[in-house]
C-alpha cells in the first residue's frame, strides 16, 4: 500500500521527465534533419540524389526506420557527386558507412525496445540499452561528418595559382589564370624604369 502511494507521488515526476526527454529528442532530430537538408541545398541540383525537402520524411514514426537507410546513402552520394564535379573529391565515402551503421542500429534497437516494453523477458535492458546508446553516438558522428562536408562546400578553397576562391566568385567555375609575374618589390631599384620614388 505504501509502495503504491510512493509510485503515485512519483508518477507525475516520471511522466514530466519522459515528456522532457521526448521534446529534447524531437528538437535534436529536427536540427539533425536541418543539417542534412542544408547539405543537400549546397549540392548542385543535377548532383543531388535526393530533394532537400524529402529529408523531413524522417520525422514519420516507424517509416523513419526505413528512411534512415535512404538518408544514409543518398546524402553522402550527393556530396560525393558535388565534390567530384568540383575536382575536390578526397576519396572518402562522405559518411556513408557511419550513416548505414546508424540505420542498422536503429533497425535492431526498435523491435528490441518494443519487446522490452511488452514482455517480461529478463535482461532485455542489458541488450537494448547499449544498442540504443551506440545508435545515439553513431548518429552524432554521422551528423558531424555531414555538417563538416557541408561546410567545405561553402568555404573558400586554395588553388594552385595561389589565390583563394569561394563557389560563386566566378561563373561556371571558370577561374582566371594568373598572368605573368613581375619581379618582387624588394628587387626594384631606384634607377629602374617606371620607378616613381624620389630620385
MODELLER restraints for C-alpha pairs under 7 A, 6 or more apart:
rsr = mdl.restraints
at = mdl.atoms
rsr.add(forms.Gaussian(group=physical.xy_distance, feature=features.Distance(at['CA:32:A'], at['CA:143:A']), mean=6.35, stdev=0.5))
rsr.add(forms.Gaussian(group=physical.xy_distance, feature=features.Distance(at['CA:33:A'], at['CA:55:A']), mean=6.23, stdev=0.5))
rsr.add(forms.Gaussian(group=physical.xy_distance, feature=features.Distance(at['CA:33:A'], at['CA:56:A']), mean=6.67, stdev=0.5))
rsr.add(forms.Gaussian(group=physical.xy_distance, feature=features.Distance(at['CA:35:A'], at['CA:147:A']), mean=6.22, stdev=0.5))
rsr.add(forms.Gaussian(group=physical.xy_distance, feature=features.Distance(at['CA:36:A'], at['CA:146:A']), mean=6.88, stdev=0.5))
rsr.add(forms.Gaussian(group=physical.xy_distance, feature=features.Distance(at['CA:37:A'], at['CA:52:A']), mean=4.75, stdev=0.5))
rsr.add(forms.Gaussian(group=physical.xy_distance, feature=features.Distance(at['CA:37:A'], at['CA:53:A']), mean=6.72, stdev=0.5))
rsr.add(forms.Gaussian(group=physical.xy_distance, feature=features.Distance(at['CA:37:A'], at['CA:55:A']), mean=6.32, stdev=0.5))
rsr.add(forms.Gaussian(group=physical.xy_distance, feature=features.Distance(at['CA:39:A'], at['CA:150:A']), mean=4.78, stdev=0.5))
rsr.add(forms.Gaussian(group=physical.xy_distance, feature=features.Distance(at['CA:40:A'], at['CA:48:A']), mean=6.78, stdev=0.5))
rsr.add(forms.Gaussian(group=physical.xy_distance, feature=features.Distance(at['CA:40:A'], at['CA:52:A']), mean=5.38, stdev=0.5))
rsr.add(forms.Gaussian(group=physical.xy_distance, feature=features.Distance(at['CA:40:A'], at['CA:75:A']), mean=6.81, stdev=0.5))
rsr.add(forms.Gaussian(group=physical.xy_distance, feature=features.Distance(at['CA:41:A'], at['CA:52:A']), mean=6.12, stdev=0.5))
rsr.add(forms.Gaussian(group=physical.xy_distance, feature=features.Distance(at['CA:42:A'], at['CA:150:A']), mean=6.97, stdev=0.5))
rsr.add(forms.Gaussian(group=physical.xy_distance, feature=features.Distance(at['CA:42:A'], at['CA:153:A']), mean=6.69, stdev=0.5))
rsr.add(forms.Gaussian(group=physical.xy_distance, feature=features.Distance(at['CA:43:A'], at['CA:78:A']), mean=6.93, stdev=0.5))
rsr.add(forms.Gaussian(group=physical.xy_distance, feature=features.Distance(at['CA:43:A'], at['CA:79:A']), mean=6.57, stdev=0.5))
rsr.add(forms.Gaussian(group=physical.xy_distance, feature=features.Distance(at['CA:43:A'], at['CA:82:A']), mean=5.86, stdev=0.5))
rsr.add(forms.Gaussian(group=physical.xy_distance, feature=features.Distance(at['CA:44:A'], at['CA:82:A']), mean=6.78, stdev=0.5))
rsr.add(forms.Gaussian(group=physical.xy_distance, feature=features.Distance(at['CA:47:A'], at['CA:78:A']), mean=5.74, stdev=0.5))
rsr.add(forms.Gaussian(group=physical.xy_distance, feature=features.Distance(at['CA:47:A'], at['CA:81:A']), mean=5.53, stdev=0.5))
rsr.add(forms.Gaussian(group=physical.xy_distance, feature=features.Distance(at['CA:47:A'], at['CA:82:A']), mean=5.87, stdev=0.5))
rsr.add(forms.Gaussian(group=physical.xy_distance, feature=features.Distance(at['CA:48:A'], at['CA:78:A']), mean=4.80, stdev=0.5))
rsr.add(forms.Gaussian(group=physical.xy_distance, feature=features.Distance(at['CA:49:A'], at['CA:74:A']), mean=5.50, stdev=0.5))
rsr.add(forms.Gaussian(group=physical.xy_distance, feature=features.Distance(at['CA:49:A'], at['CA:78:A']), mean=5.51, stdev=0.5))
rsr.add(forms.Gaussian(group=physical.xy_distance, feature=features.Distance(at['CA:50:A'], at['CA:74:A']), mean=6.08, stdev=0.5))
rsr.add(forms.Gaussian(group=physical.xy_distance, feature=features.Distance(at['CA:50:A'], at['CA:75:A']), mean=6.99, stdev=0.5))
rsr.add(forms.Gaussian(group=physical.xy_distance, feature=features.Distance(at['CA:57:A'], at['CA:64:A']), mean=6.75, stdev=0.5))
rsr.add(forms.Gaussian(group=physical.xy_distance, feature=features.Distance(at['CA:58:A'], at['CA:64:A']), mean=4.60, stdev=0.5))
rsr.add(forms.Gaussian(group=physical.xy_distance, feature=features.Distance(at['CA:58:A'], at['CA:67:A']), mean=6.12, stdev=0.5))
rsr.add(forms.Gaussian(group=physical.xy_distance, feature=features.Distance(at['CA:58:A'], at['CA:68:A']), mean=6.99, stdev=0.5))
rsr.add(forms.Gaussian(group=physical.xy_distance, feature=features.Distance(at['CA:65:A'], at['CA:106:A']), mean=6.61, stdev=0.5))
rsr.add(forms.Gaussian(group=physical.xy_distance, feature=features.Distance(at['CA:65:A'], at['CA:107:A']), mean=6.05, stdev=0.5))
rsr.add(forms.Gaussian(group=physical.xy_distance, feature=features.Distance(at['CA:68:A'], at['CA:103:A']), mean=5.26, stdev=0.5))
rsr.add(forms.Gaussian(group=physical.xy_distance, feature=features.Distance(at['CA:69:A'], at['CA:100:A']), mean=6.16, stdev=0.5))
rsr.add(forms.Gaussian(group=physical.xy_distance, feature=features.Distance(at['CA:69:A'], at['CA:103:A']), mean=5.55, stdev=0.5))
rsr.add(forms.Gaussian(group=physical.xy_distance, feature=features.Distance(at['CA:72:A'], at['CA:96:A']), mean=5.68, stdev=0.5))
rsr.add(forms.Gaussian(group=physical.xy_distance, feature=features.Distance(at['CA:72:A'], at['CA:99:A']), mean=4.41, stdev=0.5))
rsr.add(forms.Gaussian(group=physical.xy_distance, feature=features.Distance(at['CA:72:A'], at['CA:100:A']), mean=5.44, stdev=0.5))
rsr.add(forms.Gaussian(group=physical.xy_distance, feature=features.Distance(at['CA:73:A'], at['CA:96:A']), mean=5.75, stdev=0.5))
rsr.add(forms.Gaussian(group=physical.xy_distance, feature=features.Distance(at['CA:76:A'], at['CA:93:A']), mean=6.90, stdev=0.5))
rsr.add(forms.Gaussian(group=physical.xy_distance, feature=features.Distance(at['CA:76:A'], at['CA:94:A']), mean=5.00, stdev=0.5))
rsr.add(forms.Gaussian(group=physical.xy_distance, feature=features.Distance(at['CA:76:A'], at['CA:95:A']), mean=6.04, stdev=0.5))
rsr.add(forms.Gaussian(group=physical.xy_distance, feature=features.Distance(at['CA:76:A'], at['CA:96:A']), mean=5.53, stdev=0.5))
rsr.add(forms.Gaussian(group=physical.xy_distance, feature=features.Distance(at['CA:79:A'], at['CA:94:A']), mean=6.89, stdev=0.5))
rsr.add(forms.Gaussian(group=physical.xy_distance, feature=features.Distance(at['CA:80:A'], at['CA:89:A']), mean=6.82, stdev=0.5))
rsr.add(forms.Gaussian(group=physical.xy_distance, feature=features.Distance(at['CA:80:A'], at['CA:94:A']), mean=6.56, stdev=0.5))
rsr.add(forms.Gaussian(group=physical.xy_distance, feature=features.Distance(at['CA:83:A'], at['CA:89:A']), mean=4.86, stdev=0.5))
rsr.add(forms.Gaussian(group=physical.xy_distance, feature=features.Distance(at['CA:95:A'], at['CA:142:A']), mean=6.00, stdev=0.5))
rsr.add(forms.Gaussian(group=physical.xy_distance, feature=features.Distance(at['CA:95:A'], at['CA:145:A']), mean=5.98, stdev=0.5))
rsr.add(forms.Gaussian(group=physical.xy_distance, feature=features.Distance(at['CA:95:A'], at['CA:146:A']), mean=6.73, stdev=0.5))
rsr.add(forms.Gaussian(group=physical.xy_distance, feature=features.Distance(at['CA:98:A'], at['CA:138:A']), mean=6.57, stdev=0.5))
rsr.add(forms.Gaussian(group=physical.xy_distance, feature=features.Distance(at['CA:98:A'], at['CA:142:A']), mean=5.74, stdev=0.5))
rsr.add(forms.Gaussian(group=physical.xy_distance, feature=features.Distance(at['CA:99:A'], at['CA:142:A']), mean=5.65, stdev=0.5))
rsr.add(forms.Gaussian(group=physical.xy_distance, feature=features.Distance(at['CA:102:A'], at['CA:135:A']), mean=5.42, stdev=0.5))
rsr.add(forms.Gaussian(group=physical.xy_distance, feature=features.Distance(at['CA:102:A'], at['CA:138:A']), mean=5.60, stdev=0.5))
rsr.add(forms.Gaussian(group=physical.xy_distance, feature=features.Distance(at['CA:102:A'], at['CA:139:A']), mean=5.69, stdev=0.5))
rsr.add(forms.Gaussian(group=physical.xy_distance, feature=features.Distance(at['CA:105:A'], at['CA:131:A']), mean=6.51, stdev=0.5))
rsr.add(forms.Gaussian(group=physical.xy_distance, feature=features.Distance(at['CA:105:A'], at['CA:135:A']), mean=5.42, stdev=0.5))
rsr.add(forms.Gaussian(group=physical.xy_distance, feature=features.Distance(at['CA:106:A'], at['CA:135:A']), mean=6.22, stdev=0.5))
rsr.add(forms.Gaussian(group=physical.xy_distance, feature=features.Distance(at['CA:109:A'], at['CA:128:A']), mean=5.98, stdev=0.5))
rsr.add(forms.Gaussian(group=physical.xy_distance, feature=features.Distance(at['CA:109:A'], at['CA:131:A']), mean=6.10, stdev=0.5))
rsr.add(forms.Gaussian(group=physical.xy_distance, feature=features.Distance(at['CA:109:A'], at['CA:132:A']), mean=6.00, stdev=0.5))
rsr.add(forms.Gaussian(group=physical.xy_distance, feature=features.Distance(at['CA:112:A'], at['CA:128:A']), mean=5.82, stdev=0.5))
rsr.add(forms.Gaussian(group=physical.xy_distance, feature=features.Distance(at['CA:113:A'], at['CA:128:A']), mean=6.18, stdev=0.5))
rsr.add(forms.Gaussian(group=physical.xy_distance, feature=features.Distance(at['CA:116:A'], at['CA:124:A']), mean=5.68, stdev=0.5))
rsr.add(forms.Gaussian(group=physical.xy_distance, feature=features.Distance(at['CA:116:A'], at['CA:125:A']), mean=6.87, stdev=0.5))
rsr.add(forms.Gaussian(group=physical.xy_distance, feature=features.Distance(at['CA:154:A'], at['CA:166:A']), mean=6.60, stdev=0.5))
rsr.add(forms.Gaussian(group=physical.xy_distance, feature=features.Distance(at['CA:154:A'], at['CA:167:A']), mean=6.49, stdev=0.5))
rsr.add(forms.Gaussian(group=physical.xy_distance, feature=features.Distance(at['CA:155:A'], at['CA:166:A']), mean=6.15, stdev=0.5))
rsr.add(forms.Gaussian(group=physical.xy_distance, feature=features.Distance(at['CA:156:A'], at['CA:164:A']), mean=5.96, stdev=0.5))
rsr.add(forms.Gaussian(group=physical.xy_distance, feature=features.Distance(at['CA:156:A'], at['CA:165:A']), mean=4.98, stdev=0.5))
rsr.add(forms.Gaussian(group=physical.xy_distance, feature=features.Distance(at['CA:156:A'], at['CA:166:A']), mean=4.04, stdev=0.5))
rsr.add(forms.Gaussian(group=physical.xy_distance, feature=features.Distance(at['CA:157:A'], at['CA:164:A']), mean=5.45, stdev=0.5))
rsr.add(forms.Gaussian(group=physical.xy_distance, feature=features.Distance(at['CA:157:A'], at['CA:165:A']), mean=5.56, stdev=0.5))
rsr.add(forms.Gaussian(group=physical.xy_distance, feature=features.Distance(at['CA:157:A'], at['CA:166:A']), mean=6.24, stdev=0.5))
rsr.add(forms.Gaussian(group=physical.xy_distance, feature=features.Distance(at['CA:158:A'], at['CA:164:A']), mean=4.65, stdev=0.5))
rsr.add(forms.Gaussian(group=physical.xy_distance, feature=features.Distance(at['CA:158:A'], at['CA:165:A']), mean=6.73, stdev=0.5))
rsr.add(forms.Gaussian(group=physical.xy_distance, feature=features.Distance(at['CA:161:A'], at['CA:178:A']), mean=6.28, stdev=0.5))
rsr.add(forms.Gaussian(group=physical.xy_distance, feature=features.Distance(at['CA:190:A'], at['CA:197:A']), mean=6.84, stdev=0.5))
rsr.add(forms.Gaussian(group=physical.xy_distance, feature=features.Distance(at['CA:190:A'], at['CA:199:A']), mean=6.98, stdev=0.5))
